[in-house]
């Protein structure tokens, strides 16, 4: 599970947005729970001012409502003990993966890198780079639309043209 703060378009209502204090990003926070293949199991869209604990508990609620087969969740240091305790209610072992304090710069963390890769793949979809949707539920559905395209591409072995290429 991980969160990603995104900017919003001009027409998005201010009541559904906020400012992420740690990243200094005004907009919304996209929260994803993915499986070991990097496919989205649950998505939650909150104002960027929401804490990662609120996102984590909402994600755990959604994952538990969909399936009872999830036994472990890996999260980063932004999630705290509240999420770990909430996961125990559903029988999900939430493990906070901490960085090695000796390492400097960017160091990928085993298994946790899968969510970062998924966030990167979603950035190939223009409607997810910036949030244009007025309702958070519509923004959430855009994530699932993009993942449908990713799954179809993986199943067929084909590639799609990126909006970034000329």
N, C-alpha and C positions, 0 to 999 in steps of 0.2 A: 504494500500500500504506500502511496505517496501523493503529494499535492503539488500542483503547479499553478502559479499565479499568472493570469493573462490580462492584458489590457482590454478595455471595452471600447466599442464604437461610441460616437457622439450621441446617438439617439437612445442609448440604453438608459432606462430610468435609474436615478441615483439611489432609490430605495433598495435596489437589488445588488448594489455594488459597495465596495469599501476600499480601504487601502491597506495592503500588506505592509506592516511596519518593518519587518525584518528585511524584506526585499525591496521596499520602497516602490511597489507596483500598485497603482490604482486600478481597480477592476474586480474581477471575480477569481475565485480559487477553484480549480478543477481538481477533484479528488478521485483517484482511480485505485481499484483493487484488480490486479491481474493474476493470471495463473502462471505456471512455469513456462508456458509457451509465449507469454506476453499478450495473451488475449484478454480483453476487459471482461471481468466478471461483474463488477458493479462500478457505477460512476455517480458522483454527487457533485453538484455545482452550488457553491456558497459564495457570499460576499468575500472579497479578499481579506477583509478584516477578521474573519472567523479564525479561531485558533485551530491548529492541527488536531487537537483532542476532539473538538466538535466534529471535524471531518472524519476522524478515525472511528468514533462511535457510530456515526451515520453509515459509514461504509460497512462496519461489522454488522449492523442491523440489517442492511441490504443483503450482504453475503449470506447471513444466517437464514434470512427469509427465502433465499433462492435454493440453497443446498445445505445438506448436513455433512458433506464429505470433506469440508475444509478443516484441516487439523492444525495448521501452522500458518502464521502470517509474519512476514519480515517487514519491519518498518525502520525509518531512519530516526535520528535523535530528536527530530521535531515533535514526535509523539511521546507522550509521557505515561506515567503509571496509570492514569485514568483509562487509557485505551487498553492496557494490559489487563486491568481488572475487568473491564467491560467484555473483553474477549473470553475471559474465564466463564462468564455467564453462559456463553454459547458453546463452550468446550473447545475454543480456538486458542492455541498457544501463541500469543503475540510476543515476538522476540525483537527487541530494539537492537539493531545492528549499529555498533559504535565504531567510529574511526579510530585507527591506531594513531595516538598522539605524536608518534615519531615521524610518521609520513608527512611530507609537505607537498603541496600542489594537488593535482587531481590524481586520485588513486581509485579505480573501480573496485567496488566491494562485491564479492561473490554473491550470486543469486539476486542481490538488490539491484544489480545493473539491469535486470530484465525490465523493471518498471521505467527506468530512465530511457531505455531503448524504445519502449512503447510511447512515451511522451515525445521522443524524437520523431517517430513514425507519424504520429498525429500532426506534427508541425508541417507535414507535406500537404495537408488538406487546408486550403485557403480559409475556409469558414471556421477553422479552429485556431488559426494563428492569432486572430483578434476576435473577441466575442461580440457578435453583431445582434444576438438574440435579445429580445425584450424580457423574456421569461427564462429563469434558470432551467426549467423543465425542457424547454426547446433546445437550450444549449447542451443539456445532458443527452438529448436524442441525437444531436449532431455527432457526438462521440461514438454512439452505437452505429450510426450510418457509416462513419469512417471505418470502424472496425469490421463492418460487413464487407466493405471493399477490400480490406486487408486480408480477411479470411478467404474471400473468393480468389484473390490474387495468389495466395499461398496454395490453395487447392488446385488451381489450374496451372500454376507455374509461370503465369504471364506477368508482364510488367505494365505499369500504367505511366502515362506521361505526367510529370510533375508540373505544377503551376510555376515552379521556379525556373524551368528550362525555357529557353526561347523557342 
